[in-house]
Amino acid sequence: MGIIRNIEARKEKGDKKAKLAFEMCAYRIKKYIGAYIAVLKKVDAILFTGGLGENYSALRESVCEGLENLGIALCKPTNDNPGNGLVDLS
């Protein structure tokens, strides 16, 4: 998470390149989710795993934003304070 923490810190200070890097990362993940939904037709859940998926609530929120019409909803309070283990963010 070292690189992403650096990007997040720079983004918070108003760095436009860091903001673009964050947005590009979220967009690429969102694009893959959309592609999988198109192929699978129905998705029961989306799992965010690994360092970014588990520890970066802002990224999870950004990825899910705008996907409501595909049946994807994120519970913001749970996303911001997920706790440990498997957590239902819907």
LUMSE-361276 format. One line per 8 residues: number of its first residue (from 1); for each residue x, y, z of N, C-alpha, C, O. Coordinates in steps of 0.02 Angstrom, whole numbers, plus 50000, padded with zeros to 5 digits. Layout:
// LUMSE-361276
NUM = X/Y/Z/X/Y/Z/X/Y/Z/X/Y/Z ~ ...
***
This chain:
// LUMSE-361276
1 = 50041/49940/50000/50000/50000/50000/50043/50063/50000/50015/50118/50002 ~ 50108/50057/49997/50152/50115/50001/50139/50166/49946/50132/50225/49960 ~ 50134/50143/49884/50124/50188/49828/50056/50222/49832/50050/50282/49821 ~ 50005/50183/49848/49938/50211/49851/49931/50261/49909/49894/50310/49903 ~ 49965/50249/49963/49964/50298/50019/49996/50363/49997/49972/50417/50016 ~ 50049/50359/49958/50082/50418/49932/50034/50455/49885/50029/50517/49889 ~ 50000/50419/49842/49952/50450/49797/49896/50483/49837/49876/50539/49822 ~ 49871/50448/49888/49816/50475/49929/49838/50539/49965/49801/50588/49966
9 = 49898/50538/49993/49923/50597/50029/49930/50656/49981/49912/50713/49998 ~ 49957/50643/49922/49964/50697/49873/49897/50721/49847/49887/50781/49836 ~ 49850/50675/49839/49782/50693/49816/49749/50739/49867/49716/50788/49849 ~ 49757/50723/49931/49727/50764/49985/49756/50834/49986/49724/50881/50010 ~ 49817/50842/49961/49849/50908/49959/49833/50946/49895/49857/51001/49884 ~ 49791/50915/49852/49769/50949/49792/49810/50934/49730/49803/50968/49679 ~ 49853/50884/49732/49895/50865/49675/49850/50836/49620/49819/50784/49629 ~ 49847/50871/49563/49803/50850/49509/49825/50784/49478/49782/50744/49457
17 = 49890/50771/49474/49914/50708/49446/49895/50649/49492/49878/50595/49467 ~ 49899/50659/49556/49880/50607/49604/49806/50593/49600/49784/50536/49603 ~ 49766/50646/49593/49694/50638/49586/49678/50599/49522/49635/50555/49523 ~ 49712/50614/49468/49702/50579/49406/49722/50505/49413/49687/50461/49388 ~ 49778/50491/49446/49800/50422/49457/49747/50383/49496/49732/50326/49478 ~ 49720/50413/49548/49667/50381/49588/49605/50367/49545/49578/50312/49546 ~ 49584/50417/49507/49525/50411/49465/49534/50358/49411/49488/50320/49396 ~ 49595/50354/49383/49609/50304/49332/49607/50234/49362/49582/50187/49330
25 = 49633/50225/49421/49632/50161/49455/49560/50139/49467/49542/50082/49451 ~ 49519/50183/49494/49449/50167/49507/49412/50153/49442/49371/50107/49439 ~ 49426/50191/49391/49393/50182/49326/49409/50113/49297/49365/50079/49271 ~ 49472/50094/49301/49492/50029/49272/49458/49971/49309/49436/49923/49277 ~ 49453/49976/49375/49419/49924/49413/49345/49923/49394/49315/49870/49383 ~ 49315/49982/49389/49244/49989/49372/49231/49960/49302/49180/49927/49290 ~ 49277/49972/49256/49271/49946/49188/49270/49870/49187/49231/49839/49151 ~ 49314/49840/49227/49315/49766/49231/49251/49739/49263/49225/49688/49241
33 = 49226/49772/49314/49164/49751/49345/49108/49752/49294/49069/49705/49289 ~ 49103/49806/49256/49052/49811/49204/49059/49756/49152/49008/49728/49129 ~ 49120/49741/49132/49131/49688/49083/49109/49620/49110/49078/49581/49075 ~ 49126/49607/49172/49106/49543/49203/49030/49538/49209/49001/49485/49196 ~ 48998/49592/49228/48925/49592/49234/48893/49579/49165/48844/49543/49160 ~ 48921/49609/49113/48895/49599/49045/48899/49526/49025/48854/49500/48992 ~ 48953/49492/49043/48962/49422/49026/48921/49376/49070/48890/49329/49046 ~ 48921/49390/49135/48887/49345/49183/48812/49356/49187/48775/49312/49209
41 = 48789/49414/49166/48718/49433/49168/48692/49448/49238/48647/49490/49245 ~ 48717/49416/49289/48694/49427/49357/48753/49419/49404/48793/49373/49397 ~ 48759/49464/49452/48813/49461/49501/48782/49463/49570/48741/49507/49586 ~ 48800/49415/49611/48774/49412/49680/48813/49456/49727/48785/49483/49776 ~ 48877/49465/49715/48919/49505/49760/48983/49525/49724/49004/49494/49676 ~ 49012/49578/49749/49079/49599/49726/49123/49598/49788/49108/49627/49839 ~ 49179/49563/49782/49226/49557/49838/49286/49600/49824/49318/49595/49772 ~ 49303/49643/49872/49363/49683/49869/49415/49649/49913/49405/49643/49973
49 = 49469/49626/49883/49520/49589/49920/49588/49621/49911/49596/49669/49873 ~ 49637/49594/49945/49705/49619/49940/49713/49684/49977/49665/49710/50006 ~ 49772/49711/49977/49787/49772/50014/49741/49830/49998/49713/49861/50043 ~ 49732/49845/49933/49689/49900/49914/49616/49886/49929/49581/49929/49957 ~ 49593/49827/49912/49523/49810/49922/49503/49808/49995/49448/49828/50013 ~ 49548/49783/50037/49532/49776/50108/49542/49840/50147/49506/49852/50196 ~ 49589/49881/50127/49610/49937/50170/49595/50007/50143/49611/50056/50176 ~ 49565/50012/50084/49559/50078/50053/49485/50093/50039/49460/50081/49984
57 = 49451/50118/50089/49379/50131/50084/49362/50182/50029/49311/50176/49996 ~ 49405/50232/50019/49391/50282/49968/49391/50251/49899/49351/50271/49856 ~ 49434/50203/49888/49436/50169/49823/49374/50126/49813/49344/50127/49759 ~ 49354/50089/49864/49293/50049/49859/49233/50093/49843/49191/50077/49801 ~ 49229/50150/49877/49173/50196/49866/49174/50224/49795/49122/50227/49762 ~ 49232/50244/49772/49238/50272/49705/49221/50220/49652/49189/50236/49601 ~ 49243/50158/49662/49229/50105/49615/49154/50092/49610/49127/50084/49555 ~ 49119/50091/49666/49047/50075/49667/49003/50133/49646/48946/50123/49626
65 = 49030/50193/49650/48991/50253/49633/48970/50250/49559/49011/50240/49515 ~ 48906/50259/49547/48880/50259/49479/48860/50191/49453/48837/50185/49396 ~ 48868/50139/49493/48851/50072/49471/48783/50049/49499/48766/49990/49495 ~ 48746/50096/49528/48681/50079/49558/48633/50049/49507/48594/50005/49523 ~ 48636/50074/49445/48590/50048/49394/48606/49975/49375/48567/49942/49341 ~ 48663/49950/49397/48681/49880/49387/48667/49838/49449/48685/49779/49453 ~ 48635/49869/49498/48617/49834/49559/48672/49833/49612/48669/49793/49658 ~ 48721/49877/49604/48776/49879/49652/48766/49938/49699/48759/49995/49677
73 = 48764/49923/49763/48756/49975/49814/48807/49964/49869/48822/49907/49887 ~ 48833/50018/49895/48884/50015/49947/48856/50051/50009/48831/50107/50003 ~ 48861/50020/50066/48839/50052/50129/48897/50094/50155/48947/50067/50179 ~ 48892/50160/50149/48947/50205/50167/48970/50197/50240/49030/50194/50251 ~ 48925/50195/50290/48949/50188/50359/48990/50124/50370/49041/50125/50404 ~ 48968/50069/50341/49005/50006/50348/49069/50009/50309/49121/49984/50332 ~ 49068/50040/50249/49128/50046/50209/49182/50086/50246/49241/50069/50243 ~ 49161/50139/50280/49209/50182/50315/49236/50149/50379/49291/50168/50401
81 = 49200/50102/50408/49222/50067/50470/49207/49993/50464/49164/49967/50499 ~ 49243/49957/50420/49224/49888/50405/49239/49836/50459/49208/49783/50458 ~ 49284/49849/50505/49301/49799/50555/49347/49746/50526/49385/49760/50479 ~ 49344/49686/50553/49388/49632/50530/49348/49576/50498/49289/49569/50511 ~ 49381/49538/50455/49349/49481/50425/49305/49500/50367/49309/49555/50341 ~ 49262/49454/50347/49215/49464/50292/49160/49511/50315/49128/49499/50367 ~ 49148/49564/50276/49099/49615/50295/49051/49626/50237/49073/49632/50180 ~ 48987/49630/50251/48936/49645/50201/48929/49720/50196/48905/49753/50243
89 = 48950/49749/50139/48948/49821/50130/48885/49844/50093/48879/49903/50077 ~ 48839/49799/50080/48779/49818/50043/48726/49847/50089/48672/49866/50067
***
